[in-house]
Amino acid sequence: MTKALVIYLMAEPETPELARAAVEGGADVVELGFPFNDPLAEGPVIRRASERALSRGMRTQACLDVLARTRELLPETPLVPMTYAAILDAYGYERFAAAARERGASSFIVVDLPVEVQPGLRRIQLVAPTSTEERIRAAAEATDGWLYLVSVTGTTGARTELSPTLPPLVQRVRAVSDVPVYVGFGISMPELARAAGELADGVVVGSRAVQVAEDGPGALREFVASLRAALDS
């Protein structure tokens, strides 16, 4: 079975072209990060990208415009805004969902919103190694399409090996649900993508993709193609 490859990019003016390059390289889903001034789960790479985007005026409306332009370039690719509860509290949950869907959002990720809060916002749920069986079951039942497995207890960032907590986490999720599971946090190179893909149904690559994207669409296309090749081998 083909493994899904999700590429995270920070929403900035250049992002639509970068997203197209990622898909040309083999990405199945593009996650669009909406910058936030206190991104709790993010490591230094995405923190810096978030600060840069905010300094360039990337507020919610500008990010929604990036989403719309990305959808124009990629009419078939699932596009998933990734944001924070504080942003949606300020903008309005229903208003945000309607505006984002209108501009092409396929689903949503709200990293710090517990599963039982705002259940009307259908979204991709996250579980971590610290999640209880009860939380895993609730997240699996509520999630939109697939479940995001946070492979580590800590922040995002490129790592050189898979966390030993990942295999038991995948087993715990599989024991209570048959929803597809995609692994993120720490997947930075083809070898790790392949190893994660052997455990899960897909992988999410964020920090390293954001780093490579700074060198332009060509570099990102090549990097994503190396991940795709590893997943398919």
N, C-alpha and C positions, 0 to 999 in steps of 0.2 A: 504493500500500500504506500502511495506517495505521501511523504511527510510534509506538513504545512510549514512554510517559512514566513514568519512575520518580521518585518523590519520597522523599527521605531525611528522617526525623524522629528526633530523639533520644528514647530510651525514658524516659518520665516518666509520672506518673500521668494527665496530660491527653492523652497520645498517642493512645489509642484513638479519642477523639472527633475529634482533629485528623486522624487517618488517614482516618476516614470522610468528613470534609470534603474532604480531598484527592481521594478517589475520586469524590465528588460533583462536584468540579471537573474531573474527567477523567483522573486518574492511573490507570495500568494496573497498577502495581506499587508497593508501599510497602516501603522499606528501613528497618529499625528499628536505629538505632545503639545498641549497648551501650556505655555510657561507660567510659572507660579513663583512668588517670591520666597516661599518656604517649603520647598519640595522635600518632605520628610524622608521619603524612601530612596531619594536619589543620591548617587555618589557624585564625585567631583566633576566628571565629564558632563553629565546632564545638568548639574547645577550651573556650571559655567555657560552651557548653551542656553539655559533658561534665563540667566542674567543678561546674556547678550541679546536674546530675543526681546526681553522687556525693555532694554535700553534702546532698541530699535522701534519701540512703539507697538509691539505685538500684544495687544489686549484681546479680549474675547472676540470682539467684532472683527478685528483684523485676522484673527485665527480662523474664524468662520469663513472669511473671504478666501483664505488660503485653501481651506477645505473645498470650497466651491470650484476654485481653479484647478485643484488636483483632480476633482471628479470630472471636469471637462477633459483633462488629458487621459484619464483612466476610467472610462465609462463602465468597465466590468469588474474592477478590482475592489474587494471589500476595503473600506476606509473606516478606521476606528479612532475617533478622538479620545485621547487619554488626558484626563483632567482631575481636578481636586474639588472636594465638597465645598470649600470656601468660595471658589469661583462660581459654582452653581447656586450657592446660597445667595450670592450677590446678584447674579443674572436672572435667577428664577429657574427652577428645575424644568417645569413644563415649557417655558419659553425657550430655554436652551435646547431641549430635546427637539422641539418643533423646528427651530432655526437650523439645527445641525442636520436633521433628517432632510429638510428642504434643500440643503446644500450638498447632500450626498453621503451623509454618515450612514454606515451599515449597522453599527452598534456603538457602544460606549464602554470606556473603562474609567471608573472613578476610584482611584487607588485607596482612598482613605474613607470610603463610605461603607459601613457595615451592611451586610446582606439584608437585614430587616429594616433598614432606614430607606425611605423613598422607594418602596417596592414597585411603584408605578413606573419608575425609570428602568426599563428592561436593559440589562447591561451584562457584560462579561465579568464574572466574579473571580476573585483571587483567593487562593488558599496558600498557606505557608507551612513549613515544618512544625510550627508551634500550634497550628489549628487543631482543635479537638475533633473527635469523630462527629459530634453534633454539628459543628460549624462546617465541616467538609460536606456533610449530607445536605445541609441547608443551602450551601453555595452551589453544589452540583444540581440541586433541584431548581434553583432560581436562575442559573446562568443562561446567557444568551448564546447558544451555539457551541461554545467550548469553555473550558475552565483554565484559568491562568494559574499555573503552579509556580510560586516564588521558590526558587531552588535553594535559597539560603536565608538565614536569619541575619539580616543586615541590609545594607544599601546596594543599589545597582552599581555595576562597574565590571570592567573586564577582569577575568580570572584565568588561571592557567590550568585548572582542573575542576571537574564536577564536584559539587558538594556531596559528601557521603550521606547526607540526610535525604538526597533526592530519591534513590530507589525505594526506601520504605514509604516515602510520601506518595509516590506513584501507586504503590501497592495498596495503601490505605484508601486512596481515591477509587481505584479500580474495584475495591471490595464493596463499595456502596453505590457505584454508579457506572454506567457505560458511556457517559458523556466524554467527548474527546478532550484530552488534556495536552496543553501546550506548556512547555517549560521556558521560563525566562530568568533573568538576573544572572550575570556572570558568563554568558556564552559569548566568547570573543573571537573564536577561530574555528576553522572547518573541523578540526579534530573533536572539539567539544560539541559542535553541532551534531556531528555523527553520533557521538556517544549519547547525547541527550535524545536524539531521534530513535535510538535503539530502545529507549525506555518509554517514550511518549509519542503522541500523535503529531506533534509539531514543536517548533522552537521559536523563541522570540529573541531577537538580537537588537540591543539598544545602544549601550554606551559606545561600543566599537563602531557601530554603523554611524553614529553621530560624529565620531572622530574622523572616520574615513570620508564622510560627506563634506568635511571642510576642504578636501582636496578636489571637490567637484563631481559632477555626474559620472564621468568616465571612471574615476577611481572607485566610486560606490558601485557602479555596475559590475566592475571586475571583482570586487570583494564579495558582493552578493552571489555572483556566479560561482565563486569558490565554495561558499556555504551550500549552494544548491547542489553542486557536484558531490560534496561530502555527504549530504543527506540522501542523495539518490544512489550512492555507491553501495 
